Amino acid sequence: LLAACRTEVPPRFVNEIDHYEGLGISISKDNGQTWSKVTKLYDWGRHHVSIIVMPNGDLVMSYVVRKGYVDAPDGYPQFGLEAVVSRDHGQTWDLDHRYILATWKGTVLGGSSWWSGPFSSSSVLLPDGAILTAYGNGYQPHELSSFIALDPPDHDAQRRVVMPMFSTQGMAELEPLIRSRAAAILDELPVGETFDFVDRVSVELTSQMLATLFDFPFEARRLLPEASDIILAPTGEGAVFRTNEDRQAALRPYFETFVGLWEARKTAPGNDLLSLLAGDPLTRKDGQMFGYMGNVVLLTVAGSDTTRHSITGALLAFQDNPDAYDRLRAAPSLLDSAVPEIIRWQSPVAHMRRTATRDVELGGKTIRKGDKVIMWYVSGNRDQEVIADPDRFVIDRTRPRQHVAFGFGIHRCVGNRLAEMQLKVVWEEILRRFKRIEVVAPPRRLTSNFVKGYETLPVRILP
């Protein structure tokens, strides 16, 4: 076993910050029972280590250089990412042949202030023998965040990039495709046999639609809802993923596919969301390694969860309110009000967090500027002071869109009209075909405190 560790700050830097800590190596030959004395590789300024084993047994160690480079001509500090190799299982390291993987400048001048800069690195060995190294070169939210986490004007500029896909014309062009795919999915369902409605209908329709929006490989479309579930899954003992590293490993096929597609769309764009993002400098984020993935992840999760969980939630609502289903079969035009009621009833996104920009009194409580505030959409959608009989499923409400399931204000869901259209189309096609779909066992719910969703729902179509 080999471990890399920080070493103490040298005496001459003892009053400085941890940029000055060094880098050492310790080896255990008895499964971690005892460890060798730390061998110091660098006295100061290099740490945040990642080590991988190559197929030939060599070790490659990457690390961040937080102190030690000469300042840039303009006086700003310089940082870097380096790698060195050991060919004897970590006993010695070839420090005379360092590979400089990247360099960058800090954003604050002078002294030992905490420069916006390096904080981590991580390397993995890819199947083709190449090494992928990711690193952090500063907390720069306006460059790296998805637009849901930005304020104007950055938010508005980035959101505007994807709006053409969700325009009136865009919706009109998508509607026939959604209908034909929904019809094909429903026509393949078995009658009189138990099957999983989530898998066969909700997930399948949503993954097909997302693959179309991104022009994602259709045969790999299930990576999209699967990635959404992985991103939202909790970590810890007893959870699906014990650590965040486990979660990242599970997301690898998703990220690898999108990186390849992104590079292709930058030079050969199409008529899809990924091409829109890759074609605009605001969302392309040149110079920020994988910075664009924030918006890709946002659109994957948002495009998956609202629709598929509301489709399933609607079936559960109709199971408890069979008269509503019968009324819709008799008068399908009621879907215009039933669809937003389904979304309110399900409230697939339970909450969102925002930061208060000023002091305010709300409900007899004081919220201070800078306080982090949770907005419980699921609670707002049951607010009896605003919504009449909020705990009843009512498909003909006078004001059916009086809900906050899509958020509110500038952050209102960019794809809300697409979500409503998918719901309307799939339920029009279901109502046209089936007298009743019977739930035969309770659903298994998604393990999440953020999304109200379903993993399985056993059902049977009555002949």
Disulfide bonds with the S-S distance in Angstrom:
none
